Structures are given as structure tokens and as C-alpha cells.
Amino acid sequence: MSDRLSRAQLARAAARLSTRALPPLVLMTDDERLPDPLAAARALPRGSMVVARSRDVRSLDELSRALLKIARRNGLAVLIAGDPMLAAHLGADGFHLSEARAGEAAYWRARYPAQVITASVHSFRALLRAQRLPVDAVFLSPIFATRSHPGRAVLTPERANPFARMTTVPIYALGGIDVRNARLLSSDTFAGIAAVGALAV
């Protein structure tokens, strides 16, 4: 759980990275690790983004509707994970695809050309594939050790910074990022920072 100062510091670190027309700070909701996603969304600075995620279809619908109400009042963007049709139906800014579904991006781009499309990647090989897809950004993880993927090998900023610098798709750093280690991310590499626990309230 983070305090107001930590969230503000992380927002500044994200803004330092972002040089593109994308929100620099992203809250990723999580059924297990983020008990109050609405409070976390309300605490975000204007111009941030929320990716609504839930394994349950009904819960995703309810969560997305609630987040969109907050977003309209607070100047946030909202992407809905795994359900492009729901995102279009609710008037969300776009949708997020898992690495396994990233190959669908061309189909959904043709169907919903105005929607923002992002995808997850968990390896440098997947990142190379993603830059050939019609996505607006990718979430590269895990950069650091994270409770979301316990035991998974981390990419590390030392490896991720130079590798990601060679790609053409905007990249969000995700996985175990907090105020202290965010400074290890290169400002000429990443479009911004995404987090779960570091943005909880």
C-alpha cells in the first residue's frame, strides 16, 4: 500500500520517462492484489490511465463501468483488458490484450480503428514480435521481482533498457516498480510506468 507522497513521486518518475502522447502512469487493476481499485483510481493524477482487469466477466463489466465514471470526472483514460467489444460498447478509450492474444491486434484494429490497443509481453522475443503488430503500446514485464508472478525470472532494467531502446513500439515498464527502483529505468526507452501495488491506497 502506498501513501500520497509515494504515488506523487512515482507519477513524477513516470512523467520523466514519457515523451510521447501516451499517459505516463498506468494503474493495472488486480483481483487479488488491489482490493480497492476504485480508490486507487481516484488517487491517480489527471492524465493517468487505468487498465481494468478481472477474470470474471460480470465483475469486469461492473468494474469498467465504475472506473469510467471516475475517469470522466478525474481526467483519466481507461482500457478494458481482454474484451474489445465491451470496451467499444462502454465507450472506453481502448482495450488491452494478453501476450497470448496479441496476434488478434490486427483484427481488432480493423474493427475498432479509433480504439487504443495495448498488449502484454513477457520476453524480449515477444517484444520484437509486438513491434510488428498494430498496437499503440506494450507492457513489458516483469522488470523487477513482483508478487504478481512469483518465481518468474525478471528482465532487469540493465537488460531491458538497451534492448527496448532498439524497438519502435512505445513500452510501459511493469512489474515490481516502486519509487526507489523507478530511477533505474531509462528516460529514452520507456513511455511510462505501470503498477499495481505501488499505486494501491
Buried (B, 14 or more C-beta within 10 A) or exposed (E): EBEEEBBBBBBBBBBBBBBEEBBBBBBBBBBEEBEEBBEBBBBBBEBBBBBBBBEEEEEBBEBBBBBBEBBEEBEBBBBBBBBBEBBBEBEBBBBBBBBEBBEBBEEBBEEBEEBBBBBBBBEBEBBBBBBEBEBBBBBBBBBBBBEBBEEEEBBEBEEBBEBBEEBEBBBBBBBBBBBEBBEBBBEEBBBBBBBBBBBBB
